[in-house]
Amino acid sequence: MTLFTDGRPAAATHDRAPQRRPVTPSWWRDAVSLATWASLLIVAALWLRGGGATDLDSPTQTYLSLGRITGLVSADLLLIQVLLMARVPMIERAYGQDELARRHRLVGCTSFFLMVAHIVLITLGYAGQDARNAIVEAWRLTVDYPGMLLAVAGTACLVLVTATSIKRARAKLRYESWHLLHLYAYLGVGLALPHQLWTGQDFLDSHLATVYWWTLWAAAAGAVIVWRIGIPLHRTLRHDLWVTAVVPEGPGVVSVHMTGRQLDRLPIAAGQFFTWRFLTRPGASKGHPYSLSAAPTSNTLRITVKDLGDDSRSLARLRPGTRVAIEGPYGRLHAGVRTRRKVTLLAGGIGITPLRALLEELAQGPGDVTLIYRARNEAEVIFRRELETLTAARGAHLVILLGPRVPDRASWLPAEAAAWSDSAALRTIVPDIADHDVFICGATAWMDAAQQAALDAGVPAAAIHVERFSW
Ligand SMILES: Cc1cc2nc3c(=O)[nH]c(=O)nc-3n(C[C@H](O)[C@H](O)[C@H](O)COP(=O)(O)OP(=O)(O)OC[C@H]3O[C@@H](n4cnc5c(N)ncnc54)[C@H](O)[C@@H]3O)c2cc1C
């Protein structure tokens, strides 16, 4: 099979007529939010129905009752967390993974502190009831009640996961080590289940509660099995992707070209990303997210990667023929979220990758699209020829802003434009920016500044779409 033509990858078949594009109806977000609050309300209602608010005659009863509600809400949030991170398409597309990761942290912390409160309150309650020392009571509860030893092991897993997710601890760990430890959360959730089933008053007393909890547990487990394991495996086998070429694009930046079968059957759009596993040793177990840097075709995909660590660096050494496993596509940075005809693409550094693909795929007339690309210097500008060719062919505007950062304030502009305010500069480059959709991708601080500039320039929040490269 011919892989290369003049040292470049064989030409892609640009005949992709995608049958399934990602859609993101605006009501999905509200539906997910509503379902989350509804589940908390159901838990509270079940607790009230079980006499939660009436069992408060003595401190002991109060401890036990509050211990029950904190445990129930904590378990509910734990399962909501699993669902949030299960890559359920409706949830993933409604929020995007960066926003989900933020919510996951918030829900996770709340669930963890409620779990600690549950343990303390239940122990104090039983200690009061049995007139025992709290430590002795904790030991008795652990060894005498069914499922409690497993629950203690589950709690230890969750403590480990929470402790290693604290900013300072996480900064000291390699991403892969942190991620591996984080998977113990699933074990923790699984080990906590039996004590809830076997000893939880709400499970034992109410048929309604039993149905609710079993449904939630089954939904969480099912979502993980289907969307985190089943579908990625199925897509990897069905599309049979492999590397055709690795092409240098600039200092420390390479494009990886891949080919596969029936890619038009993937619900994918330019601007989205996959988690990629290149099936070489030792890289096979390590998945990394990279955005498509060219519009997908029916038989090719391309990513472009900057060397930012061990694994991204190792992509430069990938050999043609390497098999590729995929998880995705994910991400909200695609034409499906567009709300207006006019579009500004704001790219910082390697954040150009998804926006380069979007520029290619967005439906547009002459003058509809402006791409503003911010790089430190000319050497760091990648895809210059491609961008010039694409913008000329599509009648789009290309503005490349070079130079070091503005020294004394967080800004998306280069130092040379420091006299301008961030929003005034944006309005000067794109006078009707307030009528545009704005897609932003780049380093986190740069994106924050760019997003603020767009807001200040009159772009409504709903018309700003971002993809963060670090969560
Ligand atoms: C949605 C998304 C799209 C991205 N698209 C591109 C792209 O098109 N081109 C590009 O060059 N880079 C992209 N990145 C960044 C890229 O994933 C990281 O640079 C890469 O994973 C670094 O891995 P490493 O082992 O080389 O470095 P490490 O030193 O292991 O990691 C450096 C940092 O990268 C992040 N990271 C590492 N692995 C993961 C992971 N599995 N999931 C989430 N974050 C991780 C962490 O913040 C970590 O601190 C993207 C990131 C995200 C989240």
The ligand as an SDF file (V2000), in Angstrom:
LIG
                    3D

 53 58  0  0  0  0  0  0  0  0999 V2000
   -9.5860   18.8590   24.9560 C   0  0  0  0  0  0  0  0  0  0  0  0
   -8.0780   18.9360   24.7390 C   0  0  0  0  0  0  0  0  0  0  0  0
   -7.5890   19.0450   23.4470 C   0  0  0  0  0  0  0  0  0  0  0  0
   -6.2140   19.1400   23.2500 C   0  0  0  0  0  0  0  0  0  0  0  0
   -5.7410   19.2710   21.9730 N   0  0  0  0  0  0  0  0  0  0  0  0
   -4.4110   19.4110   21.7670 C   0  0  0  0  0  0  0  0  0  0  0  0
   -3.8870   19.5730   20.4500 C   0  0  0  0  0  0  0  0  0  0  0  0
   -4.6080   19.5910   19.4570 O   0  0  0  0  0  0  0  0  0  0  0  0
   -2.5360   19.6970   20.3140 N   0  0  0  0  0  0  0  0  0  0  0  0
   -1.6990   19.6750   21.4020 C   0  0  0  0  0  0  0  0  0  0  0  0
   -0.4760   19.8020   21.2190 O   0  0  0  0  0  0  0  0  0  0  0  0
   -2.1590   19.5260   22.6530 N   0  0  0  0  0  0  0  0  0  0  0  0
   -3.4890   19.3860   22.8650 C   0  0  0  0  0  0  0  0  0  0  0  0
   -3.9480   19.2150   24.1470 N   0  0  0  0  0  0  0  0  0  0  0  0
   -2.9860   19.1660   25.2670 C   0  0  0  0  0  0  0  0  0  0  0  0
   -2.4100   17.7680   25.3460 C   0  0  0  0  0  0  0  0  0  0  0  0
   -3.4280   16.8290   25.6670 O   0  0  0  0  0  0  0  0  0  0  0  0
   -1.3380   17.6870   26.4350 C   0  0  0  0  0  0  0  0  0  0  0  0
   -0.3330   18.5940   26.0960 O   0  0  0  0  0  0  0  0  0  0  0  0
   -0.7260   16.3200   26.4750 C   0  0  0  0  0  0  0  0  0  0  0  0
   -1.6850   15.3880   26.9420 O   0  0  0  0  0  0  0  0  0  0  0  0
    0.4850   16.3430   27.3750 C   0  0  0  0  0  0  0  0  0  0  0  0
    0.8550   15.0340   27.7180 O   0  0  0  0  0  0  0  0  0  0  0  0
    2.3780   14.6750   28.0830 P   0  0  0  0  0  0  0  0  0  0  0  0
    2.4140   13.2910   28.6370 O   0  0  0  0  0  0  0  0  0  0  0  0
    3.2350   14.9430   26.9190 O   0  0  0  0  0  0  0  0  0  0  0  0
    2.7410   15.7090   29.1880 O   0  0  0  0  0  0  0  0  0  0  0  0
    2.4700   15.6160   30.7280 P   0  0  0  0  0  0  0  0  0  0  0  0
    3.6300   16.2700   31.3720 O   0  0  0  0  0  0  0  0  0  0  0  0
    2.0860   14.2430   31.1350 O   0  0  0  0  0  0  0  0  0  0  0  0
    1.1840   16.5200   30.8570 O   0  0  0  0  0  0  0  0  0  0  0  0
    1.2550   17.9140   30.7550 C   0  0  0  0  0  0  0  0  0  0  0  0
   -0.1350   18.4490   31.0770 C   0  0  0  0  0  0  0  0  0  0  0  0
   -1.0450   18.0500   30.0320 O   0  0  0  0  0  0  0  0  0  0  0  0
   -2.3130   17.7170   30.5860 C   0  0  0  0  0  0  0  0  0  0  0  0
   -2.6550   16.3170   30.2650 N   0  0  0  0  0  0  0  0  0  0  0  0
   -1.8080   15.2910   30.1230 C   0  0  0  0  0  0  0  0  0  0  0  0
   -2.4700   14.1690   29.8180 N   0  0  0  0  0  0  0  0  0  0  0  0
   -3.7820   14.5070   29.8000 C   0  0  0  0  0  0  0  0  0  0  0  0
   -4.9790   13.7840   29.5880 C   0  0  0  0  0  0  0  0  0  0  0  0
   -4.9700   12.4740   29.3160 N   0  0  0  0  0  0  0  0  0  0  0  0
   -6.1530   14.4520   29.6860 N   0  0  0  0  0  0  0  0  0  0  0  0
   -6.1910   15.7710   29.9560 C   0  0  0  0  0  0  0  0  0  0  0  0
   -5.0880   16.5120   30.1570 N   0  0  0  0  0  0  0  0  0  0  0  0
   -3.9030   15.8850   30.0840 C   0  0  0  0  0  0  0  0  0  0  0  0
   -2.2260   17.9140   32.0750 C   0  0  0  0  0  0  0  0  0  0  0  0
   -2.7260   19.1890   32.3930 O   0  0  0  0  0  0  0  0  0  0  0  0
   -0.7550   17.8760   32.3570 C   0  0  0  0  0  0  0  0  0  0  0  0
   -0.4450   18.6160   33.4810 O   0  0  0  0  0  0  0  0  0  0  0  0
   -5.3250   19.1030   24.3580 C   0  0  0  0  0  0  0  0  0  0  0  0
   -5.8400   18.9530   25.6500 C   0  0  0  0  0  0  0  0  0  0  0  0
   -7.1940   18.8770   25.8470 C   0  0  0  0  0  0  0  0  0  0  0  0
   -7.7060   18.7290   27.2390 C   0  0  0  0  0  0  0  0  0  0  0  0
  1  2  1  0
  2  3  1  0
  2 52  2  0
  3  4  2  0
  4  5  1  0
  4 50  1  0
  5  6  2  0
  6  7  1  0
  6 13  1  0
  7  8  2  0
  7  9  1  0
  9 10  1  0
 10 11  2  0
 10 12  1  0
 12 13  2  0
 13 14  1  0
 14 15  1  0
 14 50  1  0
 15 16  1  0
 16 17  1  0
 16 18  1  0
 18 19  1  0
 18 20  1  0
 20 21  1  0
 20 22  1  0
 22 23  1  0
 23 24  1  0
 24 25  2  0
 24 26  1  0
 24 27  1  0
 27 28  1  0
 28 29  2  0
 28 30  1  0
 28 31  1  0
 31 32  1  0
 32 33  1  0
 33 34  1  0
 33 48  1  0
 34 35  1  0
 35 36  1  0
 35 46  1  0
 36 37  1  0
 36 45  1  0
 37 38  2  0
 38 39  1  0
 39 40  1  0
 39 45  2  0
 40 41  1  0
 40 42  2  0
 42 43  1  0
 43 44  2  0
 44 45  1  0
 46 47  1  0
 46 48  1  0
 48 49  1  0
 50 51  2  0
 51 52  1  0
 52 53  1  0
M  END
$$$$
